[in-house]
Amino acid sequence: MKKCYLGVDIGSVSTNVIVMDEDEKIIDTLYIRTQGKPIETIQKGLYKIKERINNEIKIAGIGTTGSGRQLGGIMVGADVIKNEITAHGVAALHFVPNVQTILEIGGQDSKIILLRNGILYDFAMNTVCAAGTGSFLDRQAERMGIPIEEFGDLALKSEATVRIAGRCAVFAESDMIHKQQMGHNQEDIINGLCEALVRNYLNNLGKGKEIKSPIIFQGGVAANVGIKKAFEKILGQEVIVPPYASVMGAIGVALLAKEEVRKSGRTNFKGFEVANSSYQVKSFECDHCPNMCEVVEFFRDKNMVARWGDKCGRWSNVEVKNTKLA
């Protein structure tokens, strides 16, 4: 029976699941919109992956990352639960061992990760300004009546520079409308929007940072060739888009799960049947100290399986047993 590892990246916009074999070859990838329902999305992802992989495959380990990593990790029995910075860094080093800069742009946030000699050196994240994320391009593509999949190719056809203000999504949109009213063609405006997003990204995340090559561009927006071209133009350096660029977080955490299982000799994976269980989340505010932590209680089939959210461990470090949902 073939051993494989699962990586699950639970983000605010999408959830990615990948299957990797013992030789670290990617067997399958799955992209699902999270739509504010991470529990249902994880269940759907596991159900679909089970349907798609051969019955001869045995899951030897699993890891979770992304904003929903804690929830997902407890649900599936993750061997490792890691933040996105670590997961993306590990995946980038797997494909380009001497990588020094990682540019990552997702639907709702973006990040820059600097590595030196294979070690995380510095990073910055943007979770505030929409003009530096994929949702900004999605909105403008929808407004112009263009499928987002064609956005990058149209940008490559641009023959003139149209500068669009990129410091803020609201100003960028009004500036784009102004340029349309002036009569600029669609390709030049689209290219201007790509360059505006890149300038916003570099101003917010790259300021004061030494961006050295090799440079890897990953995340969902890496599929947009117009953004890649804009990065190369503004940075004056080659930008590499690795295979599976949109699921690098999931790949990274699968690689970490493989290493963890190698050391421990076992996996905590609860099996694909977790897709058939019912889950509920409750929370309460602990008043034991001035921190007033929000403690999350997680139930599977009405039995409590985990608590988290407290800073001191008063609740999360206590063994959970014989507690049922009222």
C-alpha positions in Angstrom: 0.0 0.0 0.0 1.4 3.4 -1.0 2.1 5.8 1.8 1.0 9.4 1.3 0.7 12.6 3.3 -2.0 15.3 3.4 -1.5 19.0 3.6 -4.5 21.2 4.4 -4.3 25.0 4.2 -7.5 26.6 5.7 -7.7 30.2 4.6 -10.4 32.9 4.9 -11.1 32.7 1.1 -10.1 29.2 0.1 -9.1 25.9 1.6 -6.4 23.9 -0.3 -5.8 20.1 0.2 -2.8 18.3 -1.4 -1.8 14.7 -1.4 2.0 14.0 -1.5 3.6 10.6 -1.8 6.7 9.2 0.0 9.0 10.6 -2.7 7.5 14.1 -2.1 5.7 14.0 -5.5 2.3 15.8 -5.6 -0.4 13.3 -6.4 -3.5 15.5 -6.3 -4.5 19.0 -5.3 -7.9 20.4 -4.4 -9.2 24.0 -4.1 -12.4 24.8 -2.3 -14.0 28.2 -1.4 -14.2 28.5 2.4 -17.2 30.9 2.3 -17.0 31.5 6.1 -17.7 27.8 6.8 -14.3 26.2 7.6 -15.7 23.1 9.3 -18.0 22.2 6.4 -15.2 23.0 3.9 -12.6 20.7 5.6 -15.2 17.9 5.6 -16.0 18.5 1.9 -12.3 18.6 1.1 -11.6 15.3 2.8 -14.6 13.6 1.3 -13.6 14.7 -2.3 -10.0 13.7 -1.8 -11.0 10.3 -0.5 -13.2 9.9 -3.7 -10.3 10.9 -6.0 -7.4 8.9 -4.5 -6.8 5.3 -5.1 -7.9 2.9 -2.3 -4.4 1.5 -2.3 -3.2 4.8 -0.7 -2.6 4.9 3.0 -2.4 8.4 4.7 0.8 8.2 6.8 0.6 11.8 8.1 -1.3 15.1 7.9 -0.6 18.8 8.7 -2.7 21.9 8.8 -1.8 25.6 8.2 -3.7 28.9 7.5 -6.0 31.0 9.6 -8.1 27.9 10.4 -5.2 25.6 11.2 -6.1 25.1 14.9 -9.7 24.2 14.2 -8.7 22.0 11.2 -5.8 20.4 13.1 -8.1 19.2 15.9 -10.7 18.0 13.5 -8.4 15.8 11.4 -5.9 14.8 14.0 -3.0 16.8 12.5 0.6 15.7 13.2 1.7 19.3 12.8 -0.1 22.6 13.0 2.0 25.4 11.6 1.6 29.1 10.7 1.6 30.2 7.1 5.1 31.8 7.2 6.7 28.5 8.2 4.7 26.4 5.7 5.3 28.8 2.7 9.0 28.9 3.6 9.4 25.1 3.7 7.6 24.7 0.4 9.6 27.4 -1.3 12.9 25.8 -0.1 11.6 22.4 -1.4 11.3 23.7 -5.0 14.1 26.3 -5.0 16.7 25.4 -2.3 18.6 28.7 -2.6 15.5 30.9 -2.5 16.1 34.3 -0.7 12.8 36.1 -1.2 9.2 34.8 -1.2 6.4 37.1 -2.5 3.0 35.7 -1.6 -0.3 37.2 -2.5 -3.6 35.5 -1.6 -7.2 36.6 -1.8 -7.5 38.5 1.5 -3.9 39.0 2.6 -0.3 39.1 1.4 3.1 38.5 2.9 6.8 38.8 2.1 9.3 36.3 3.5 13.1 36.7 3.4 15.4 33.7 3.8 19.1 33.7 4.1 21.1 30.4 3.8 17.8 28.4 4.1 16.8 30.1 7.3 13.9 32.5 7.9 15.4 35.9 8.3 12.5 38.4 8.2 8.9 38.6 7.1 5.9 41.1 6.9 2.2 40.5 6.5 -0.6 42.7 5.1 -4.0 41.9 6.4 -5.5 45.4 6.2 -5.2 47.0 2.7 -7.3 45.3 0.0 -5.3 47.1 -2.8 -2.4 44.7 -2.1 -4.4 41.5 -2.4 -6.2 39.3 -5.0 -9.7 40.5 -3.9 -8.8 43.9 -5.4 -8.1 42.4 -8.8 -11.2 40.2 -8.6 -13.4 43.3 -7.9 -11.9 45.3 -10.8 -12.2 42.3 -13.2 -15.8 41.9 -12.3 -16.4 45.6 -12.7 -14.9 45.5 -16.2 -16.8 42.4 -17.2 -13.6 40.4 -17.7 -13.0 36.8 -16.3 -10.2 37.0 -13.8 -8.5 34.1 -15.6 -8.0 36.4 -18.7 -6.8 39.5 -16.7 -3.1 38.7 -16.8 -3.0 37.8 -20.5 -4.7 41.1 -21.4 -2.1 43.0 -19.3 0.7 41.4 -21.4 -0.9 43.0 -24.5 -0.5 46.5 -23.1 1.7 48.8 -25.2 1.5 52.0 -23.2 2.0 52.8 -19.5 -1.1 54.0 -17.6 -0.2 54.9 -14.0 -3.0 54.2 -11.6 -2.9 55.2 -7.9 -2.4 52.1 -5.9 -2.0 53.3 -2.3 -5.7 52.5 -1.5 -8.3 50.3 -3.2 -10.9 53.1 -3.1 -8.5 55.6 -4.8 -7.3 53.0 -7.3 -10.9 52.3 -8.4 -11.8 55.9 -8.8 -8.5 56.5 -10.7 -9.2 53.6 -13.0 -12.7 55.0 -13.8 -11.0 58.4 -14.6 -8.6 56.7 -16.9 -11.4 54.9 -18.7 -13.2 58.2 -19.2 -10.1 59.7 -20.7 -10.2 57.0 -23.4 -7.3 54.7 -22.4 -7.7 51.2 -23.8 -8.6 48.2 -21.6 -5.2 46.4 -21.9 -3.3 49.5 -20.7 -5.7 50.0 -17.8 -5.4 46.4 -16.7 -1.6 46.5 -16.9 -1.8 49.8 -14.8 -3.9 48.0 -12.2 -1.4 45.1 -12.0 1.5 47.6 -11.5 -0.6 49.5 -8.9 -1.1 46.3 -6.9 2.7 45.5 -7.1 3.6 49.0 -6.0 1.2 48.8 -3.1 2.6 45.5 -2.1 6.2 46.7 -2.2 5.5 49.9 -0.4 3.6 48.2 2.4 5.7 45.0 2.8 9.0 45.5 1.0 9.9 48.9 2.4 13.4 48.8 4.0 13.8 45.2 3.1 16.6 43.9 0.8 14.8 41.8 -1.9 17.4 39.4 -3.2 17.1 36.7 -5.9 16.2 34.0 -6.4 12.7 35.4 -5.9 9.7 33.1 -5.8 6.1 34.3 -6.3 3.4 32.1 -4.8 -0.2 32.2 -3.7 -3.4 32.3 -5.8 -2.4 35.6 -7.6 0.8 34.0 -8.9 -1.3 32.5 -11.7 -1.8 36.1 -13.0 1.0 36.6 -15.5 0.3 40.4 -15.5 1.3 40.6 -11.8 4.5 38.5 -12.5 5.5 40.8 -15.3 4.8 43.9 -13.1 7.0 42.5 -10.3 9.8 41.8 -12.8 9.5 45.3 -14.3 9.5 47.2 -10.9 12.1 45.0 -9.2 14.3 44.6 -12.3 14.9 40.9 -11.4 13.5 37.6 -12.6 10.6 36.3 -10.6 10.0 32.5 -10.5 6.5 31.0 -10.2 7.0 27.4 -9.0 4.7 24.5 -9.8 1.7 24.3 -7.6 2.2 28.0 -6.6 -1.4 28.4 -5.4 -1.1 25.5 -2.9 2.4 26.1 -1.4 1.1 26.4 2.1 -0.5 23.0 2.0 2.7 21.5 0.4 4.9 23.0 3.1 2.8 21.6 5.9 2.6 18.1 4.3 6.4 18.1 4.1 6.5 19.1 7.8 4.0 16.3 8.7 6.2 13.8 6.9 9.2 14.8 8.9 7.2 14.7 12.2 5.9 11.2 11.5 9.4 10.0 10.6 10.5 11.1 14.1 7.5 9.9 16.0 6.9 6.7 14.1 3.1 7.2 14.1 0.4 9.5 12.8 -2.5 11.2 14.7 -4.8 11.2 11.6 -8.3 10.4 12.6 -9.2 9.0 9.2 -11.6 10.2 6.4 -14.6 9.4 8.5 -14.2 12.8 10.2 -16.1 14.0 7.1 -19.2 12.2 8.4 -19.1 13.6 12.0 -21.0 16.6 13.3 -19.0 19.5 14.8 -20.0 22.4 17.0 -18.0 25.3 18.5 -18.8 27.2 21.7 -16.9 29.9 23.5 -16.8 31.7 26.8 -14.8 34.6 28.3 -12.5 33.5 31.2 -12.6 36.0 34.1 -9.8 34.4 36.1 -7.4 37.2 35.3 -7.4 40.7 33.5 -6.6 39.0 30.2 -10.2 38.0 29.8 -9.3 35.4 27.2 -12.0 34.0 24.9 -11.8 30.2 25.3 -13.0 28.1 22.4 -14.6 24.7 23.1 -14.8 22.3 20.2 -17.3 19.4 20.1 -17.3 16.3 17.8 -20.6 14.4 17.8 -21.5 16.3 21.0 -18.4 15.2 22.8 -15.8 17.9 23.7 -12.5 17.2 22.0 -10.5 20.3 22.6 -10.2 23.8 24.2 -8.0 26.7 23.1 -7.6 30.4 23.2 -6.4 30.9 26.8 -2.9 32.5 27.2 -2.0 30.7 30.5 -3.1 27.1 29.7 -5.7 27.1 32.5 -8.3 25.5 30.1 -6.3 24.2 27.1 -3.8 22.2 29.2 -6.5 20.4 31.1 -7.4 16.9 29.7 -10.8 17.0 28.0 -13.0 14.1 28.9 -16.6 13.1 29.6 -17.9 16.6 28.6 -20.9 16.6 26.4 -22.7 19.4 24.6 -25.9 20.3 26.5 
